[in-house]
């Protein structure tokens, strides 16, 4: 177990568990926490022993978004536009979006604003039954600033995205599942077990192929079909030349379960 004052992190069986650890502030994201999380992502992405990332929160909530106390202090000192929260948050969202390994958000309670946006940037979202989702921007007369306007229309469609953002409704886990905002709901006490089950399946899989698939999906929206087919062919060649590709073929011939190592 490693820790930062606002984060907990451990690696077990190929799974990096990262926990936002400011329960008294509902795991709000201040600048030190954002920077620490960026550094942890760099560390886990470079670590060959890490094959999957699980992100969750301590206490009763996942993340309350931007730290309002830090925000108010910047406002009082006249540095709201320059104190660096938005730039640091954007660096984090870009870093998580570009994380080369599968990522899972285990959403254990309220996810508001940038906290909700953090879940949207993960590959998979598992919600506890008690989870709630709120954009939080327009209630403060702000527009989205941590990726919601990019992720939400792609996940749930433009009209549902506008409803969540414009009306600033609080969505239950059931509503989130029905709209495609999350892929699974778990009983509160089963959330981490369910996340571990999914993470283990991913960690035991061909993570080199997962990496190529993530890049194809991430970049595909900017390509024509012909360009995407070329990219798929190039990625497929890399997979075919990989250790896992050779192992999968050999295991198929030998009629056994393949053992993947992520290379």
C-alpha positions in Angstrom: 0.0 0.0 0.0 1.3 3.4 -1.0 -0.4 6.6 0.0 -0.5 10.3 -0.6 -2.3 12.5 2.0 -5.4 12.5 -0.2 -5.0 9.1 -2.1 -4.5 5.5 -1.3 -3.0 3.1 -3.8 -2.1 -0.6 -3.8 -1.4 -3.2 -6.5 -2.7 -6.7 -6.1 -2.8 -9.5 -8.7 -2.3 -7.1 -11.5 -5.0 -4.6 -10.3 -4.1 -1.1 -9.2 -6.6 0.1 -6.6 -6.7 3.8 -6.3 -8.9 5.4 -3.7 -9.8 9.1 -3.3 -9.2 9.6 0.4 -10.7 12.9 1.6 -13.9 11.6 3.1 -14.5 14.7 5.2 -14.6 16.7 2.0 -16.5 14.0 0.1 -13.3 13.4 -1.8 -13.4 16.8 -3.4 -10.6 17.4 -5.9 -8.2 20.1 -4.8 -5.1 20.9 -6.8 -2.7 18.7 -4.7 -5.1 15.7 -5.2 -5.3 16.3 -8.9 -1.5 16.4 -9.2 -1.1 13.3 -7.0 -3.6 11.4 -9.1 -1.8 12.4 -12.3 1.5 11.1 -10.9 -0.2 7.9 -9.8 -1.6 7.3 -13.3 1.9 7.8 -14.7 3.3 5.4 -12.2 0.7 2.7 -12.8 0.8 3.1 -16.6 4.6 2.5 -16.6 4.4 -0.5 -14.2 4.3 -3.8 -16.1 2.8 -5.4 -13.0 -0.3 -3.3 -13.4 -2.8 -4.6 -15.9 -6.0 -2.9 -14.8 -6.9 0.3 -12.8 -9.8 0.6 -10.4 -10.7 4.0 -9.1 -13.1 4.5 -6.1 -13.7 6.8 -3.2 -13.5 6.5 0.6 -16.4 7.1 2.9 -20.0 7.6 1.7 -19.3 9.4 -1.6 -17.3 8.9 -4.7 -16.3 12.5 -5.4 -18.0 15.9 -4.9 -16.1 17.5 -7.8 -13.9 20.6 -7.4 -12.9 21.6 -3.9 -15.3 24.5 -3.1 -13.1 25.8 -0.2 -10.1 26.1 -2.5 -12.3 27.7 -5.2 -13.7 30.3 -2.7 -10.2 31.0 -1.4 -9.0 31.7 -5.0 -12.0 34.0 -5.5 -11.3 35.9 -2.3 -7.7 36.5 -3.4 -8.7 37.5 -6.9 -7.0 34.7 -8.6 -9.9 32.5 -9.6 -9.0 32.6 -13.3 -5.3 31.9 -12.7 -4.9 29.6 -9.7 -4.7 26.6 -12.0 -7.5 24.2 -11.1 -9.0 23.9 -14.5 -5.7 23.4 -16.3 -4.7 20.7 -13.8 -8.1 19.0 -14.0 -7.8 18.9 -17.8 -4.4 17.4 -17.6 -5.8 14.7 -15.3 -8.8 14.0 -17.6 -6.5 13.7 -20.6 -4.1 11.5 -18.7 -6.9 9.1 -17.7 -8.4 9.1 -21.1 -5.0 8.1 -22.5 -4.3 5.5 -19.9 -3.1 2.5 -21.9 -4.7 -0.2 -19.6 -8.4 -0.8 -18.8 -9.9 1.5 -16.2 -12.9 0.9 -14.0 -14.8 3.5 -11.9 -16.3 1.8 -8.8 -18.8 4.6 -7.9 -19.7 4.2 -4.2 -21.9 7.2 -3.7 -22.5 10.7 -5.0 -20.5 11.8 -8.1 -20.8 15.5 -8.8 -19.2 17.8 -11.4 -15.6 16.9 -12.0 -16.2 13.8 -9.9 -18.8 12.6 -12.3 -16.5 13.6 -15.2 -13.8 11.4 -13.7 -16.1 8.4 -13.9 -17.0 9.2 -17.5 -13.3 9.1 -18.5 -12.9 5.5 -17.3 -13.6 2.6 -19.6 -16.1 1.0 -17.3 -18.5 2.4 -14.7 -19.9 0.2 -11.9 -22.3 2.0 -9.6 -23.4 1.1 -6.1 -27.2 1.2 -5.7 -26.7 4.3 -3.6 -24.7 6.1 -6.3 -26.1 9.4 -7.5 -24.9 11.6 -10.5 -25.2 15.4 -10.8 -23.4 17.6 -13.3 -23.5 20.5 -10.9 -22.4 23.2 -13.4 -25.4 25.2 -14.4 -26.6 25.4 -10.8 -23.5 27.5 -10.2 -24.1 29.4 -13.6 -21.1 27.6 -15.1 -20.8 25.5 -18.2 -19.0 22.1 -18.1 -15.2 22.3 -17.7 -13.9 18.8 -17.1 -14.9 16.8 -20.1 -18.7 16.2 -19.5 -19.6 18.0 -22.8 -17.4 15.6 -24.7 -18.2 12.3 -22.9 -21.9 12.6 -22.2 -23.2 12.9 -25.8 -21.1 10.0 -26.8 -22.3 7.8 -23.9 -26.0 8.8 -23.6 -26.8 10.9 -26.6 -27.1 14.6 -27.1 -30.6 15.1 -25.7 -30.1 13.1 -22.5 -26.7 14.9 -22.1 -28.5 18.3 -22.3 -31.1 17.2 -19.8 -28.5 16.2 -17.3 -26.4 19.3 -17.9 -29.1 22.0 -18.4 -31.6 20.9 -15.7 -28.8 19.7 -13.3 -31.0 16.8 -12.2 -29.8 14.2 -9.7 -29.8 10.8 -11.4 -30.1 7.6 -9.5 -28.1 4.5 -10.3 -31.2 3.1 -12.0 -31.6 6.1 -14.2 -27.8 6.0 -15.0 -28.1 2.4 -16.0 -31.2 3.0 -18.1 -29.5 5.8 -20.1 -26.1 4.0 -20.5 -24.3 6.3 -18.1 -23.1 3.2 -16.2 -22.9 -0.5 -17.3 -23.8 -2.2 -14.0 -25.4 -1.6 -10.6 -24.3 -3.5 -7.5 -25.6 -3.7 -4.0 -23.5 -1.2 -2.0 -21.8 -4.0 0.0 -20.9 -5.9 -3.2 -19.5 -3.0 -5.2 -15.8 -3.6 -4.7 -16.2 -7.4 -5.1 -18.0 -6.8 -8.4 -15.2 -4.4 -9.4 -12.6 -6.9 -8.4 -14.4 -9.6 -10.5 -14.4 -7.5 -13.6 -10.9 -6.2 -13.0 -9.6 -9.8 -12.6 -11.2 -10.9 -15.9 -9.5 -8.0 -17.6 -6.2 -8.5 -15.9 -6.1 -12.1 -17.0 -7.0 -11.1 -20.6 -4.8 -10.0 -23.5 -4.1 -6.5 -22.3 -1.8 -5.7 -25.2 -4.9 -6.2 -27.5 -7.0 -4.2 -25.0 -4.5 -1.3 -25.4 -4.8 -1.4 -29.2 -8.6 -1.6 -29.0 -8.7 1.4 -26.6 -6.7 3.5 -29.1 -8.9 2.4 -32.0 -12.1 3.3 -30.2 -10.6 6.6 -28.9 -9.3 7.8 -32.2 -12.0 6.3 -34.5 -14.4 9.1 -34.2 -12.0 11.4 -36.0 -11.5 9.0 -38.9 -13.4 7.9 -42.0 -14.3 4.3 -42.3 -11.5 3.7 -44.7 -9.0 5.3 -42.4 -10.3 3.3 -39.5 -10.0 0.0 -41.4 -6.4 0.9 -42.1 -5.8 1.6 -38.4 -7.5 -1.7 -37.5 -5.2 -3.6 -39.9 -2.1 -1.9 -38.4 -3.2 -2.7 -34.9 -4.1 -6.3 -35.9 -0.6 -6.8 -37.2 0.9 -5.6 -33.9 -1.4 -8.0 -32.0 -0.5 -10.9 -34.3 3.2 -10.3 -33.7 2.8 -10.0 -29.9 3.6 -12.7 -27.4 -0.1 -12.9 -26.5 -1.1 -13.3 -30.1 1.3 -16.2 -30.5 0.1 -17.7 -27.2 -3.6 -17.5 -28.2 -2.9 -19.3 -31.5 -0.8 -22.0 -29.8 -3.4 -22.5 -27.1 -6.2 -22.8 -29.7 -4.2 -25.6 -31.5 -3.4 -27.3 -28.2 -7.1 -26.9 -27.0 -6.1 -25.2 -23.7 -6.7 -21.9 -22.0 -4.1 -19.3 -23.0 -1.9 -17.5 -20.5 -1.5 -13.9 -21.4 1.2 -11.6 -20.1 0.3 -8.3 -21.8 3.0 -8.2 -24.4 
